[in-house]
C-alpha cells in the first residue's frame, strides 16, 4: 500500500486539477501544529482567538516569503522565465523563507496586540517542529529533498524500511533519504522540548533552543542534499542561514540570561 501511494505524488484529481500529497501533508502539519499550540496558549491564559487571528496573516505571508526566498536563490533560472515566478503550484518554496515570514509577522502582530513575542515564540516552538516533521514526508511523496546516491553496502546494512528506500530509487539510482533524516532529527527535538517544559528555562529560551536544534540538523543534512540553493559558488544558502541562526541564538541566550537577566520562567507562565 505504501509503495503505491508513494510512487504517485497525486492523492486524487478534481477534473483536470491534481491534488498532491505534498499539499495534503503540509496542511495536516499546520492543523496538528495549530491544535497543539492552541491548547498550550489557552493553558497559559492567552485569548482563544489570538492564534487564529495570527495565522490569518502568518500563513499567506509565509507562503509568499517562502516563494520569494526560493526565486531569489534561483534567479539565474527565473530571470529567463519570469512568467513562472508566480507558478508556485509547480513547486519551488523554501522552509527558511517561510520561517522568515512567520517570524516577522509574529513579531509585528504581537507588538500590535501588546503580547510578548518571546512568550508566543516559546509556545509555538513545538508546533513548528510538528509542522516540519510532517511536511518533510511531502518531500518523500514527491521524491525530492534527497541526498546523493547510496552504495550497495549502505543498502545492505541500513535499517530503513524497504518502502522508503524504494521510493528514493529514481531512474534506477537509490539516494539518501535526507527528508527522513531531518524528520527524525526534528522528532528528537520535539521530545526534548516536551521534557524542557519541566526545566528552568527563561522566557524565550525554548524558542532559541528550537532555532539551535533545527539549524544544527539542517546544517549537516543540507550538505548531503543534491537540490540545495546556492549563494555564491558552493556556498549553500541553507547552511549559511543555519550557522547565522545558531550563532545569533547563542548570543541572544547569553544576553537575555546573563546581561538583561530575564527572570520569567517558561513553566511558570500560567
N, C-alpha and C positions, 0 to 999 in steps of 0.2 A: 504493500500500500504506500509506504513512504517513498519508494523509488518512483512510483507512478506519479505521485504528487510533485516530487522534487524535480523531475525531468521537465515538467510543463510549468513555466513561470506564471501561467494564467490560471486563476481559480475557476473562472467562468466568464461567459460573454453575455453582454446585453446588446443584441443586434450586432452591429459592427464594432462595438466598443468592448475591448477585453479588460477584465478586472484582474490585476496582478496580485499574486500572493504577497509581493513586496508591500503594496499599499495596505493590504489587509493586516499584515503583521505590524506595520508601523502604527496603524490605527489602534490595533489591540494593545500595543505597548503604551500608547498615550492614555487609553482608557484605564488600564490597570494602574499606571502611574498616578492618574487622577484620583482613583479610588483610594489608594494608599495615602497620598499626600493630603487629600481632603479630610480623611479620617484623623490624621495627625494634627492638622490645623484646627479642627474642631476641639480636639483634646486640649489644645494649647490656647483656647479662648479666642480664636480668630473668627471673623464673621463667615458664615456658611457660603456666602456668595463671593467672597474675596477671590478664591482660586478660579472660579468660573469666569468672573469678570477679567481676571488677569489673562487667562488662556484665550479669551476672545481676541485679545491683541497679540499675545505671545506666539500662538500657533501660526497664523498667517505671516507674521513678521519673520519668524524663524525659518519658514519655508522659503521666503523671498531671500533672506540673507544667506541661506544655505546654497541657493542657486547662484547668487551674486559671487559668493566665495569661489564656487566651482568655475564659473565663467572667467573670473579674473585670472585664476591659475591655469586656465586652458585657453587663454586669449589668442594664442597663435592659430588655434582652430576656429574660434568664434569670430575673429575679425575677418576671416574669409567666408564665414557662414553666419552673418548677423541675424538672418531670419530664424535661426534655430535657438537663439538666446532665450526666447520665451517658451520654447517647447520642452518644458520641464517634464512632461509626460513621457518623453523619450529617454529619460534618465539624466543623471548628472546633478547630484546635490552632495554636499559635504557636511558631515556632522559638526565640524568645528565652526562652520558658518552658521549652522542652526544654533549652536551654543552661544555664539557671539550675540545673535539676535535675541535669544531668550534672556541672556544676562542683562543686556542693555534695556530691554523692555521691562524686565522685572525691577531693575534699579529705578527707572523713571516712574513706574507705576507705584512702587512702594513709597517713594518720596512724595508723590502727589496724594497718596492716601494716608500719609503720616504713620506708616508701619515700618518697622525695622527691616531693612534689606537683608541683613545678616541672619535674622531670625527666620525670615521667609526662605532664604537660600539653604539654611541648615535643614529645614523641614523638607525641602524639595530634593535634597541630595539623593535620598533613597529612590525617589521617583525617577530621577534622571538615569540612575543605573538600571532600573527596571525597564525603562523605555529602550535603553541601549542594548540590554541583554536580549530582548525580544526582537528588536529591529534588525540585529545582525543576522537573524535567521531569514529575513527577507533577502539579504545578500546571497544566502545559501540557495534559495529558490531560484535566484537569477543567475547562479553560477558565476558570481563576481566577488570582489574583495578577497581573492585568494592569493596565496603566495606562489613561489616558484615551484618547478617540478620536484617531485619527491623521488627518492631512489627505491629500488626493489627491496633493499634491506629495510627501509622505513616501513614499507607496506607489510613486510613480513613480521615486523616487531610491534607495530602500532596496536594500541588497544581501542583506537577509534572505530566505531561501528562501520561495517561494510557499506551500509546505505548512505553514509556521509561521504566516504571515500569514492563511491561510485558516482555520486553527484559532482564531486570535484574532479572527475575524469572528463576532460573536454577534448574532443577530437583525438582520442586515444592517449592523451597525456594526463597523468594524475598530478594534482597540485596540492600544496599545503593548504589545509582548511583554516586559514588565518581568521576567518569570520568566527570560527569555533573557539580559537584561542582567546580572542577578545571577549567573546560572550562568557566563557568560563572565568576569565580574569575578573570580569565585572560581577559575576555571581559571588566570587570570593569577597570582592569589595563590598557587596551588599550585605553579606553575612557579618563582616567586620563592622560596618556601620550600625547594624542592629545591635551588636554587642557593645559598641562605643556609647550607645544611648545611656548605658548604665554607668558610664565613666564620669570623669570630672572635666569634660570638655567645656571650654568657654564658648560664648556666643560667637558664631562664625567659623569655629574650628571644624565642625562636621563638614561644612561645605568645602573648606580648604583641604581637608583630608580627601574628599571626593576628587578635587582637582588634581592633587598629587597622585592619588592611586590610579585614576583613569589615564592621566598623562604619562605615567611611568610605563604602564602596559602598552599604551599606544606607541610610545617612543620606540620600543623594541619590536613590537609586532609590525609596525609600519615598515621597518627595514626589510621585512620578508615579502612585502606585497609587491605585485607587479603592475598595479594600477595607480600608483602614487601621483599626486600633483606636485610639481617641482617649481621652485622659485628661480634659482639660477643653477645651471649645470646639474649636479647630482644632489643638490640641497633640497630635501623633501619638505614641503610646506608643513605637513602634519608633525614632523619631528621638530621643526623649529618652534611651532606653536606649543608643542608639548614641553619642550625644555623651558620655554618662556613661562608657561603656566606653573611648572614645578618650582622654578626659582622665585617667581612672584608670590606664590602661595607660602613658601617657606619664609620669605621676607615679611609678608603680612602677618604670619603666625607670630614671629618674633616681636614685631612692632606692637601688635594688639595685646599679646600676653605680657611682655616684659617692659614695654615703653608706655603704652596707654593703659596697661593693666586693667583690661576688661574683666569685670568680676561677676558677670551674669552667667550662670551655669546653664548649659543646654537642658539638662534633666530637671531643672527647677522652673522652667518657663511654662508653668501651667496657670 
